[in-house]
Amino acid sequence: MKPTLTAELVAAVAERFRALGEPARLRIVRELMGGELSVGALVDRTGLGQANVSKHLQVLHRFRFVTRRKDGPYVHYRLAGDDVFKLCDIMCGRLDDSASPS
């Protein structure tokens, strides 16, 4: 039996999808798929500015897509779980399907 989707629950799910709908955040998530990285490493790998990366990491953390660990003056981020991998696999598969002729 499927759980009842209230209007509030649907809105919360939509917010989570919007959090991943930002290209810069998807770039950050893609980099984190390789493992934990510091903010500085994410800046280097994405080409985004430090303030921009930090802002996007805050959103990803708020929606629990990433976790963080402080190590002295540095903060390291990693994906919070395999659910992000599953979402990306599903969407990338959909993109591959739409690119092939019917």
Backbone as JSON, one array per atom type, in Angstrom:
{
  "sequence": "MKPTLTAELVAAVAERFRALGEPARLRIVRELMGGELSVGALVDRTGLGQANVSKHLQVLHRFRFVTRRKDGPYVHYRLAGDDVFKLCDIMCGRLDDSASPS",
  "N": [[0.84, -1.19, 0.0], [0.61, 2.14, -0.91], [1.99, 5.11, 0.61], [-0.02, 7.86, 1.79], [-0.01, 10.82, -0.01], [0.24, 13.86, 1.11], [-0.57, 17.34, 0.59], [1.43, 18.87, 1.74], [3.56, 17.04, 1.9], [4.01, 16.5, -0.81], [4.85, 19.04, -1.62], [7.22, 19.23, -0.15], [8.76, 17.2, -1.31], [8.95, 18.2, -3.91], [10.49, 20.47, -3.39], [12.94, 19.29, -2.72], [13.63, 18.14, -5.18], [13.94, 20.5, -6.65], [16.19, 21.5, -5.4], [18.16, 19.85, -6.41], [17.95, 20.55, -9.01], [19.5, 22.63, -9.91], [22.13, 23.52, -12.0], [24.81, 24.06, -11.07], [24.81, 22.87, -8.55], [24.42, 20.24, -9.27], [26.85, 19.78, -10.54], [28.56, 19.91, -8.35], [27.6, 17.75, -6.83], [28.24, 15.7, -8.61], [31.06, 15.78, -8.51], [31.4, 15.02, -5.86], [30.66, 12.41, -5.95], [32.89, 10.91, -6.28], [33.97, 10.78, -3.79], [34.77, 12.14, -0.51], [35.37, 15.66, -0.31], [37.12, 18.75, 0.16], [35.99, 22.17, 0.56], [37.66, 23.88, -0.86], [38.81, 22.09, -2.73], [36.53, 21.46, -4.18], [36.0, 23.95, -5.29], [38.22, 24.21, -6.99], [37.8, 22.01, -8.72], [35.29, 22.46, -9.87], [35.36, 25.01, -10.9], [33.86, 27.06, -9.96], [33.25, 29.95, -7.9], [34.44, 30.44, -4.49], [32.53, 31.44, -2.62], [30.19, 30.9, -4.0], [30.24, 28.08, -4.24], [30.12, 27.43, -1.52], [27.57, 28.44, -0.88], [25.9, 26.78, -2.43], [26.54, 24.31, -1.31], [25.47, 24.65, 1.22], [22.73, 24.57, 0.68], [22.5, 21.95, -0.34], [23.24, 20.58, 1.95], [21.24, 21.37, 3.76], [19.03, 20.05, 2.69], [19.83, 17.52, 3.15], [21.41, 16.09, 1.31], [24.11, 16.05, 1.36], [26.75, 15.51, 3.76], [28.79, 17.04, 6.32], [32.11, 17.61, 7.53], [34.22, 18.99, 9.88], [37.57, 19.96, 9.86], [39.88, 21.31, 11.5], [40.57, 24.42, 10.1], [39.28, 23.74, 7.79], [36.51, 22.51, 5.87], [34.98, 19.54, 5.02], [33.1, 17.78, 2.6], [30.71, 15.24, 1.85], [28.71, 12.88, 0.0], [25.53, 12.14, 1.35], [24.35, 9.69, 1.18], [23.49, 6.71, -0.75], [21.25, 7.33, -2.21], [21.38, 9.59, -3.84], [23.07, 8.75, -5.9], [21.4, 6.83, -7.07], [19.24, 8.41, -7.96], [20.59, 9.99, -9.88], [21.47, 7.99, -11.66], [18.99, 7.07, -12.61], [17.95, 9.4, -13.89], [19.99, 9.98, -15.74], [19.83, 7.7, -17.29], [17.28, 8.09, -18.36], [17.81, 10.3, -19.96], [19.57, 9.14, -21.79], [17.8, 7.34, -22.99], [16.01, 9.11, -24.23], [17.59, 10.2, -26.16], [18.01, 8.27, -28.01], [16.74, 6.93, -31.11], [13.25, 6.18, -31.69]],
  "CA": [[0.0, 0.0, 0.0], [1.4, 3.38, -1.02], [1.64, 6.12, 1.62], [-0.83, 8.99, 1.33], [0.78, 12.01, -0.28], [-0.46, 15.09, 1.45], [-0.08, 18.51, -0.14], [2.69, 19.27, 2.37], [4.59, 16.09, 1.5], [4.3, 16.74, -2.23], [5.63, 20.28, -1.68], [8.57, 18.93, 0.37], [9.46, 16.42, -2.34], [9.25, 19.13, -5.01], [11.62, 21.31, -2.96], [14.17, 18.47, -2.84], [13.98, 18.06, -6.6], [14.45, 21.82, -7.05], [17.55, 21.62, -4.87], [19.05, 19.16, -7.35], [17.71, 21.07, -10.36], [20.44, 23.71, -10.2], [23.31, 22.94, -12.64], [26.01, 24.15, -10.24], [24.7, 21.86, -7.49], [24.66, 18.94, -9.9], [28.3, 19.66, -10.74], [29.14, 19.62, -7.04], [27.22, 16.36, -6.51], [29.04, 14.83, -9.48], [32.41, 15.7, -7.96], [31.36, 14.3, -4.59], [30.46, 10.97, -6.21], [34.2, 10.27, -6.16], [34.36, 10.73, -2.38], [34.79, 13.38, 0.27], [36.22, 16.74, -0.81], [37.05, 20.03, 0.86], [35.39, 23.26, -0.21], [38.69, 24.33, -1.79], [38.92, 21.12, -3.82], [35.34, 21.63, -5.01], [36.2, 25.19, -6.06], [39.17, 23.88, -8.06], [37.25, 21.05, -9.67], [34.09, 22.95, -10.57], [35.59, 26.32, -11.5], [32.97, 28.03, -9.33], [33.87, 30.72, -6.83], [34.32, 29.86, -3.15], [31.25, 31.83, -2.03], [29.15, 30.2, -4.75], [30.29, 26.67, -3.82], [29.62, 27.37, -0.14], [26.12, 28.66, -0.91], [25.26, 25.57, -2.95], [26.73, 23.26, -0.32], [24.49, 24.9, 2.29], [21.43, 24.06, 0.21], [22.59, 20.49, -0.38], [23.28, 20.11, 3.34], [19.92, 21.59, 4.34], [18.15, 19.0, 2.2], [20.48, 16.27, 3.55], [22.06, 15.37, 0.23], [25.52, 15.95, 1.75], [27.13, 15.71, 5.16], [30.04, 17.79, 6.38], [33.02, 17.31, 8.62], [35.18, 20.08, 10.06], [38.93, 19.52, 10.18], [40.58, 22.58, 11.68], [39.91, 25.5, 9.36], [38.71, 23.2, 6.56], [35.27, 21.74, 5.94], [34.93, 18.5, 3.99], [31.74, 17.34, 2.3], [30.53, 13.96, 1.15], [27.3, 12.57, -0.23], [24.93, 11.6, 2.56], [23.93, 8.3, 0.97], [23.43, 6.2, -2.12], [20.04, 7.77, -2.9], [21.73, 10.55, -4.89], [23.55, 7.94, -7.02], [20.24, 6.2, -7.71], [18.54, 9.46, -8.71], [21.39, 10.36, -11.06], [21.41, 6.87, -12.61], [17.66, 7.07, -13.23], [17.81, 10.54, -14.8], [20.92, 9.82, -16.87], [19.23, 6.66, -18.13], [16.19, 8.71, -19.1], [18.41, 11.13, -20.99], [20.06, 8.23, -22.82], [16.63, 6.81, -23.7], [15.4, 10.13, -25.08], [18.52, 10.52, -27.24], [17.98, 7.21, -29.02], [15.53, 6.98, -31.92], [12.2, 5.21, -31.32]],
  "C": [[0.88, 1.24, 0.0], [0.99, 4.36, 0.08], [0.83, 7.25, 0.99], [0.09, 10.2, 1.14], [-0.06, 13.24, 0.0], [0.12, 16.23, 0.62], [1.27, 18.96, 0.43], [3.84, 18.35, 1.96], [4.98, 16.28, 0.05], [5.17, 18.0, -2.37], [7.05, 20.04, -1.19], [9.39, 18.15, -0.64], [9.85, 17.32, -3.51], [10.42, 20.04, -4.65], [12.94, 20.56, -3.08], [14.59, 18.34, -4.3], [14.52, 19.4, -7.11], [15.89, 22.02, -6.57], [18.56, 20.95, -5.8], [18.92, 19.69, -8.77], [18.64, 22.19, -10.78], [21.72, 23.11, -10.8], [24.58, 22.98, -11.78], [25.97, 23.1, -9.13], [24.91, 20.46, -8.06], [26.14, 18.72, -10.18], [28.99, 19.3, -9.44], [28.85, 18.17, -6.65], [28.06, 15.39, -7.34], [30.45, 14.68, -8.96], [32.44, 14.89, -6.67], [31.09, 12.8, -4.78], [31.77, 10.21, -6.11], [34.69, 10.18, -4.73], [34.41, 12.11, -1.77], [35.79, 14.39, -0.31], [36.06, 17.97, 0.08], [36.39, 21.07, -0.03], [36.4, 23.74, -1.25], [38.85, 23.39, -2.98], [37.71, 21.23, -4.75], [35.43, 22.89, -5.86], [37.12, 24.9, -7.24], [38.55, 23.01, -9.13], [36.07, 21.57, -10.47], [34.33, 24.26, -11.31], [34.67, 27.4, -10.95], [33.72, 28.78, -8.25], [33.59, 30.1, -5.46], [32.98, 30.19, -2.51], [30.1, 31.09, -2.69], [29.08, 28.73, -4.33], [29.71, 26.54, -2.41], [28.11, 27.53, -0.07], [25.4, 27.4, -1.37], [25.41, 24.4, -1.98], [25.76, 23.42, 0.85], [23.13, 24.34, 1.91], [21.44, 22.53, 0.21], [22.6, 19.9, 1.03], [21.9, 20.26, 4.0], [18.93, 20.5, 3.93], [18.73, 17.6, 2.41], [20.98, 15.42, 2.39], [23.54, 15.17, 0.54], [25.65, 16.06, 3.26], [28.44, 16.46, 5.17], [30.81, 17.42, 7.64], [34.04, 18.44, 8.69], [36.51, 19.48, 10.49], [39.79, 20.77, 10.3], [39.84, 23.67, 10.93], [39.17, 25.02, 8.1], [37.4, 22.45, 6.83], [35.26, 20.8, 4.74], [33.5, 18.02, 3.84], [31.77, 16.0, 1.62], [29.05, 13.75, 0.94], [26.76, 11.84, 0.99], [24.51, 10.14, 2.4], [23.87, 7.95, -0.5], [22.21, 6.7, -2.9], [20.34, 8.75, -4.02], [22.26, 9.81, -6.11], [22.38, 7.34, -7.79], [19.46, 7.22, -8.54], [19.28, 9.82, -9.99], [21.37, 9.25, -12.11], [20.07, 6.84, -13.34], [17.56, 8.19, -14.27], [18.76, 10.43, -15.98], [20.41, 8.75, -17.82], [18.09, 7.21, -18.95], [16.72, 9.59, -20.22], [18.93, 10.27, -22.13], [18.9, 7.69, -23.65], [16.03, 7.83, -24.65], [16.29, 10.48, -26.27], [18.47, 9.46, -28.34], [16.68, 7.26, -29.8], [14.53, 5.9, -31.5], [11.95, 4.24, -32.44]]
}
